[in-house]
């Protein structure tokens, strides 16, 4: 945790930026946590709290907390892993164009399972799962409509053939 915004990236520009009361309070919290963990003596704690409360810039605040755990630059944020079933659902939903109904059921099943897993685990891929699910259901509905149309044509042809013959 850093005491202010944009740690590290801007370098000198950030160091010269004015610190707010909230920034100073975060620094004091960090120093107090280090004191309660036994990392600082009472004198070091009091001295650092005084320096943090009178700090005017981020450079001054950084000098107070830079050697404490959580006082350095934050670790880069790791994006959440994308759910594999969400990817599968989307691929199957798109694959219906080539493979027809063979990809429809996997798109729907994988989409439902993936949405549950994404909600439960916080993984990424909610949009992919939803897209695969919608494509799967759309493919199923269109397939059923096409089947019904073919059956209707066959029935109409059978009835027209017997009426003229």
Secondary structure, 3 states (H helix, E strand, C coil): CCCCCCCCCCCHHHHCCECCHHHHHHHHHHHHHHHHCCCCCHHHHHHHHHHHHHCCEHHHHHHHHCCCCCCCCCCCCCCCCECHHHHHHHHHHHHHHHHHHHCHHHHHHHHHHHHHHHHHHCCECHHHHHHHHHHHHHHHHHHHHHHHHHHHHHHHHHHHHHHHC
